[in-house]
Amino acid sequence: MTSGVTIGQAAAFVGITVKTVRHYHKLGLVAEPERDSSGYRRYGSGELLQLVQVRTLAAAGVPLAEIGPMLTAEAAQFGATLADVGRQLAARIDELVTRRDMLHRLADGDRALLPDRACFVLESMRELGLDPDYVAAQREALVLARALVPEGFEGFLAQLERGLDDPEFVRLTKLGWEAEAWDADDPRIEELATALAARYLANPALLGDPASLRAWAKASAQYRLINHHREDRAPVAARLTALTEAKLRAAGVPMPQR
């Protein structure tokens, strides 16, 4: 009477595929039974037990490369290996949770790349009626600032917050974005730059705190990259910024070099 079961039956009993059984054989994790008189390999209870052990350890997260030694390890070594795998899994879980949270933030728009404080600033811009394109440009500037000049990021945020609390500055900002519809040589651009510089001088807090200014002064290359961002889509705004900064420098205000 033929004892044992075929590879297909063994795989079905254990809950894995035939391909997996053969892979376990290839790795030397499970002994491959001899063929019977009819040429088939028959799996007995011993092989089935090995398959269950390997499948269980693999399902628990133990790498296949580490399962072989565990099958013959002493209890202490077996436990130590399990503990190490547990630590690896905990780290992997933390990584997956971080990725899941990032996916949630991606679904929430701005929060994927910016902290809550920056998102609140952008929302305040929208509520104050600033042009959506202007808000989008500021969002991108914030993303770049956070990545390129992290030590100056909080100061940049504080500077934006102070500007949004200044009604006259908000008015001039709105006018500055409307100026994109003006001719490039419109004299009102110069006048607006003068008004903006005067507003900065009247309220120096709008320029940023000293620590932030020092951070940006040390990062002139990054400052240029951020300042030139979207320049092709908002040439008047770029010219307005350059004129305003030139007037501030002329007034003795230290500004990062463009």
Secondary structure, 3 states (H helix, E strand, C coil): CCCCECHHHHHHHHCCCHHHHHHHHHHCCCCCCCECCCCCECECHHHHHHHHHHHHHHHCCCCHHHHHHHHCCCHHHHHHHHHHHHHHHHHHHHHHHHHHHHHHHHHCHHHHCCCHHHHHHHHHHHHCCCCHHHHHHHHHHHHHHHHHCHHHHHHHHHHHHHHHCCHHHHHHHHHHHHHHHCCCCCHHHHHHHHHHHHHHHHCHHHHCCHHHHHHHHCCHHHHHHHHHCCCCCCHHHHHHHHHHHHHHHHCCCCCCCC
